Amino acid sequence: MKSFFRYLIMCTVYLLVFPGIQKSTAQDLGLDDNENITNAFRSSTLINAQTTVVQPAHSFEFSIRHRFGEMELNKDAIKNFLGLDLFANIRFGFDFSVMKNLQVGAGRTKNGKMYDAELKQLLLTQSTDPNVPVSVSVYLDAAVNTDDFLPVPRNAYFDNGVTPFRYKFNHRLSYNSQVIISRKFCDWFSFEVSPALIYKNLASAGTKNHTIVLPVGGAIKTGMNSSFLFEYAYRFNNQPEDKLYPLSIAMEFGTVSHVFQIVVSSSQEILEQQLYTNVVSDYTKKKFLLGFNIKRTYWKKPKTKS
């Protein structure tokens, strides 16, 4: 499985960097010549990962993302009602359009009692003009963990081996920076890669503070208002012992202002700083989590000159 996903990542990066091998014509995309392609994805997030989409001008998005407890396909799956009876994680988020191609947002996640602030800038929009084959956005997020710290083990020291370890407020902070590259190949298929640098001021023993991750994901249109979504995130350092990385799929149903997703995920984590650095469920042993995402977009009528 690991070799398959590595091959998938390499092929995807090649297609995005060298799009000439698979040109998307205006006819393929249902657009006019030299028209910008702004509908590769329905919202600013795919399932867990960011997309290149930025909220339209004069709009904001409210989202609820929920993950139930881990379940396994055995008799306990029915007993725990597919994980709904178990400990769950949830995030409430708001994203605002502050100007064209720029949005800011904030959210609160149950696990870790995390508060985060985010910023996304759309730098380049894909066009049917072959000279602009991809969309590109940059994304920054800073989060603070407000939950109680775990007890400090006895005889714990900083890396110098001399100074006794003590928690500081700085240890609560973590950061996520990404460059997101997406391409709509045809009317029914869009794909993205988003190389990310995750930095946590407090890292587990034996790991580095920074983690380099390559999330990839895509959307396959299955109907007028529905799509199949998928995500996978390969970790280049701080690799897990079991070599399992975050994997999620979802069915998406949307309208002009609403998006609803039914999610199957390998992790209960939602915030990317946690998702890409924590252990995931062993999906090779049929362990996974159910969840859902709900997103609602609101538009503010611009002021007119009297």
C-alpha positions as CSV (number, residue, x, y, z in Angstrom):
1,M,0.0,0.0,0.0
2,K,2.8,2.4,0.8
3,S,4.4,1.9,-2.6
4,F,1.1,2.5,-4.3
5,F,0.6,5.8,-2.6
6,R,4.2,6.9,-3.3
7,Y,3.6,6.1,-7.0
8,L,0.3,8.1,-6.9
9,I,2.1,11.1,-5.4
10,M,4.9,11.1,-8.0
11,C,2.4,10.8,-10.9
12,T,0.3,13.6,-9.5
13,V,3.2,15.9,-9.0
14,Y,4.4,15.2,-12.5
15,L,0.9,15.9,-14.0
16,L,0.7,19.2,-12.1
17,V,4.2,20.4,-12.9
18,F,4.2,19.2,-16.5
19,P,0.5,19.7,-17.5
20,G,1.4,19.7,-21.2
21,I,1.1,15.9,-21.2
22,Q,-2.6,16.2,-20.5
23,K,-4.0,19.5,-21.8
24,S,-7.4,20.6,-20.6
25,T,-9.3,22.4,-23.3
26,A,-12.1,24.9,-22.7
27,Q,-14.5,22.3,-24.2
28,D,-13.3,19.6,-21.7
29,L,-14.1,22.0,-18.8
30,G,-17.4,23.4,-20.2
31,L,-16.0,27.0,-20.4
32,D,-15.2,29.6,-22.9
33,D,-11.7,30.3,-24.2
34,N,-9.3,32.1,-21.8
35,E,-11.8,31.8,-18.9
36,N,-10.7,31.4,-15.3
37,I,-11.5,28.1,-13.6
38,T,-12.8,28.8,-10.1
39,N,-14.9,25.6,-9.5
40,A,-12.3,23.0,-9.1
41,F,-13.6,22.4,-5.5
42,R,-16.8,23.4,-3.7
43,S,-15.2,25.1,-0.7
44,S,-12.0,26.2,1.0
45,T,-11.4,22.8,2.5
46,L,-11.6,19.4,0.8
47,I,-12.2,17.0,3.7
48,N,-9.5,18.0,6.2
49,A,-7.0,19.6,3.9
50,Q,-7.1,23.1,2.4
51,T,-7.9,23.7,-1.2
52,T,-6.9,26.6,-3.4
53,V,-10.4,28.0,-3.1
54,V,-10.8,31.4,-1.4
55,Q,-14.1,32.7,-0.2
56,P,-15.8,35.0,-2.8
57,A,-15.8,38.7,-2.2
58,H,-18.5,39.8,0.3
59,S,-19.0,36.3,1.8
60,F,-18.1,34.2,4.8
61,E,-18.3,30.5,5.5
62,F,-19.4,28.7,8.7
63,S,-18.3,25.1,9.0
64,I,-18.8,22.2,11.5
65,R,-16.5,19.2,11.2
66,H,-17.2,16.2,13.4
67,R,-15.4,12.9,13.9
68,F,-16.9,10.0,16.0
69,G,-14.9,7.4,17.8
70,E,-12.7,4.7,16.2
71,M,-14.6,1.6,15.2
72,E,-13.6,-1.8,13.8
73,L,-15.7,-4.1,11.6
74,N,-16.6,-6.6,14.3
75,K,-19.4,-7.1,16.8
76,D,-18.4,-4.0,18.8
77,A,-19.3,-1.9,15.7
78,I,-23.0,-2.5,16.4
79,K,-22.6,-2.2,20.1
80,N,-21.0,1.2,19.8
81,F,-23.3,2.2,17.0
82,L,-20.6,2.7,14.4
83,G,-18.5,4.8,16.9
84,L,-21.3,7.3,17.6
85,D,-21.3,6.2,21.3
86,L,-17.6,6.9,21.7
87,F,-15.5,10.0,22.4
88,A,-15.8,12.4,19.5
89,N,-13.9,15.4,18.2
90,I,-15.5,18.6,16.6
91,R,-14.4,21.9,15.1
92,F,-16.3,25.1,14.5
93,G,-14.8,27.4,12.0
94,F,-15.5,30.8,10.3
95,D,-13.8,32.1,7.2
96,F,-14.2,35.6,6.0
97,S,-13.4,37.3,2.7
98,V,-11.6,40.5,3.6
99,M,-10.8,41.4,0.0
100,K,-10.6,39.8,-3.4
101,N,-8.5,36.5,-3.3
102,L,-7.8,36.9,0.5
103,Q,-9.6,35.3,3.4
104,V,-9.0,35.0,7.1
105,G,-10.5,32.6,9.5
106,A,-10.7,31.3,13.1
107,G,-11.8,28.1,14.7
108,R,-12.1,26.0,17.8
109,T,-11.4,22.3,18.0
110,K,-12.4,20.0,20.9
111,N,-9.2,17.9,21.0
112,G,-6.7,19.9,22.9
113,K,-9.2,22.7,23.2
114,M,-7.4,24.3,20.3
115,Y,-8.1,27.8,19.1
116,D,-6.6,28.7,15.7
117,A,-6.4,31.7,13.3
118,E,-5.7,31.2,9.6
119,L,-5.0,33.2,6.4
120,K,-5.2,32.2,2.8
121,Q,-4.1,34.1,-0.3
122,L,-5.0,33.0,-3.9
123,L,-1.9,33.9,-6.0
124,L,-2.8,32.3,-9.4
125,T,-6.1,31.1,-10.9
126,Q,-6.2,28.3,-13.5
127,S,-7.4,29.3,-16.9
128,T,-8.4,27.6,-20.1
129,D,-5.4,29.5,-21.5
130,P,-2.6,26.8,-21.5
131,N,-0.2,29.4,-20.1
132,V,-2.0,29.2,-16.7
133,P,-2.5,25.5,-16.1
134,V,-2.9,25.5,-12.3
135,S,-4.3,27.5,-9.4
136,V,-1.9,28.4,-6.5
137,S,-2.7,29.6,-3.0
138,V,-0.6,30.1,0.1
139,Y,-2.0,29.2,3.6
140,L,-0.8,30.0,7.1
141,D,-2.4,28.8,10.4
142,A,-1.4,29.4,14.0
143,A,-3.0,27.4,16.9
144,V,-2.9,27.5,20.6
145,N,-3.6,24.4,22.8
146,T,-5.5,25.6,25.9
147,D,-6.0,22.1,27.5
148,D,-4.1,21.2,30.7
149,F,-0.6,20.0,30.2
150,L,0.3,16.4,31.0
151,P,2.2,15.9,34.3
152,V,6.0,16.4,33.9
153,P,7.8,13.1,34.3
154,R,10.4,12.9,37.0
155,N,14.0,13.7,36.0
156,A,12.8,15.3,32.8
157,Y,15.3,17.7,31.2
158,F,15.5,19.9,28.1
159,D,17.7,18.7,25.2
160,N,20.9,20.0,26.9
161,G,20.4,17.4,29.6
162,V,21.1,20.0,32.4
163,T,18.1,22.3,32.6
164,P,15.1,20.7,34.3
165,F,12.0,20.7,32.0
166,R,9.2,23.1,32.8
167,Y,6.2,23.9,30.7
168,K,6.0,27.4,29.1
169,F,3.2,29.1,27.3
170,N,5.3,28.9,24.1
171,H,4.9,25.1,24.2
172,R,1.1,25.5,23.5
173,L,1.7,27.0,20.0
174,S,1.9,25.2,16.7
175,Y,2.0,26.4,13.1
176,N,1.0,25.2,9.6
177,S,2.3,26.8,6.4
178,Q,1.4,25.4,2.9
179,V,1.7,26.1,-0.8
180,I,-1.4,24.6,-2.4
181,I,-1.4,23.7,-6.1
182,S,-4.6,22.5,-7.8
183,R,-5.7,21.6,-11.3
184,K,-9.1,20.8,-12.8
185,F,-8.3,18.3,-15.5
186,C,-11.8,18.0,-16.9
187,D,-15.4,18.6,-16.0
188,W,-15.5,15.7,-13.5
189,F,-12.0,15.5,-12.0
190,S,-9.8,17.9,-9.9
191,F,-6.6,17.2,-8.1
192,E,-4.3,19.1,-5.7
193,V,-1.0,18.8,-3.9
194,S,-0.2,21.0,-0.9
195,P,3.4,20.6,0.5
196,A,3.2,21.7,4.1
197,L,5.6,22.5,7.0
198,I,4.1,21.8,10.4
199,Y,6.0,23.3,13.4
200,K,5.1,22.5,17.0
201,N,7.0,24.3,19.7
202,L,6.6,21.2,22.0
203,A,7.5,18.0,20.2
204,S,7.4,14.4,21.6
205,A,10.7,12.9,22.8
206,G,12.8,11.6,19.9
207,T,11.0,13.7,17.2
208,K,11.8,17.0,15.6
209,N,9.8,20.2,16.1
210,H,9.1,20.5,12.3
211,T,7.3,17.9,10.2
212,I,7.4,18.0,6.4
213,V,4.2,16.6,4.8
214,L,2.8,16.2,1.3
215,P,-1.0,16.0,1.4
216,V,-2.6,15.1,-1.9
217,G,-6.3,15.0,-2.6
218,G,-9.0,15.1,-5.3
219,A,-12.6,15.4,-6.2
220,I,-14.4,13.1,-8.7
221,K,-17.8,14.4,-9.8
222,T,-20.5,11.7,-9.5
223,G,-23.6,13.8,-10.3
224,M,-24.9,17.3,-10.8
225,N,-24.5,18.2,-7.1
226,S,-22.4,15.3,-5.7
227,S,-18.7,14.3,-5.7
228,F,-16.4,11.6,-4.3
229,L,-13.5,13.1,-2.4
230,F,-10.2,11.6,-1.2
231,E,-7.1,12.7,0.7
232,Y,-3.8,11.2,1.7
233,A,-0.8,12.8,3.5
234,Y,2.7,11.4,3.2
235,R,5.2,12.4,6.0
236,F,8.8,12.8,5.0
237,N,10.2,13.0,8.6
238,N,9.0,12.1,12.1
239,Q,7.6,9.0,10.4
240,P,5.3,6.7,12.4
241,E,6.6,3.3,13.3
242,D,3.7,1.5,11.5
243,K,4.2,3.6,8.3
244,L,0.6,4.5,8.2
245,Y,-0.4,8.0,7.1
246,P,-3.7,10.0,7.3
247,L,-6.2,8.7,4.7
248,S,-9.8,10.0,4.3
249,I,-12.6,9.6,1.8
250,A,-16.0,11.3,1.7
251,M,-19.2,11.7,-0.3
252,E,-20.1,15.3,-0.9
253,F,-23.5,16.8,-1.6
254,G,-23.7,20.5,-2.3
255,T,-25.8,23.5,-3.5
256,V,-24.9,27.1,-4.1
257,S,-24.6,27.9,-0.4
258,H,-24.5,24.5,1.4
259,V,-22.0,21.6,1.4
260,F,-22.6,18.3,3.3
261,Q,-20.0,15.5,3.5
262,I,-20.2,12.0,4.9
263,V,-16.6,11.2,5.9
264,V,-14.7,7.9,6.5
265,S,-11.3,8.8,8.0
266,S,-8.2,7.1,9.6
267,S,-7.9,9.8,12.2
268,Q,-10.1,11.7,14.7
269,E,-7.9,14.8,14.4
270,I,-9.3,17.7,12.3
271,L,-6.8,20.5,12.7
272,E,-3.9,19.8,10.3
273,Q,-1.2,20.4,12.9
274,Q,-2.5,17.4,14.8
275,L,-3.7,15.4,11.9
276,Y,-0.3,15.2,10.2
277,T,1.7,14.5,13.3
278,N,-0.3,12.1,15.4
279,V,-0.8,8.3,15.1
280,V,-3.7,7.2,12.8
281,S,-6.0,4.2,13.1
282,D,-4.7,1.0,11.4
283,Y,-7.0,1.0,8.4
284,T,-5.2,-2.2,7.1
285,K,-7.0,-3.9,10.0
286,K,-10.4,-2.4,9.1
287,K,-10.2,0.3,11.8
288,F,-11.6,3.7,10.9
289,L,-13.8,6.6,12.0
290,L,-17.0,8.0,10.7
291,G,-17.8,11.7,10.6
292,F,-19.4,14.5,8.7
293,N,-18.7,18.1,7.5
294,I,-21.3,20.8,7.1
295,K,-20.5,24.1,5.5
296,R,-22.7,27.1,4.9
297,T,-21.8,30.2,2.9
298,Y,-23.4,33.6,3.5
299,W,-23.2,36.6,1.3
300,K,-23.2,40.2,2.4
301,K,-24.8,42.6,-0.1
302,P,-22.2,45.2,-1.0
303,K,-23.1,48.8,-0.3
304,T,-24.3,50.8,-3.3
305,K,-23.5,54.4,-3.8
306,S,-26.5,56.7,-3.4
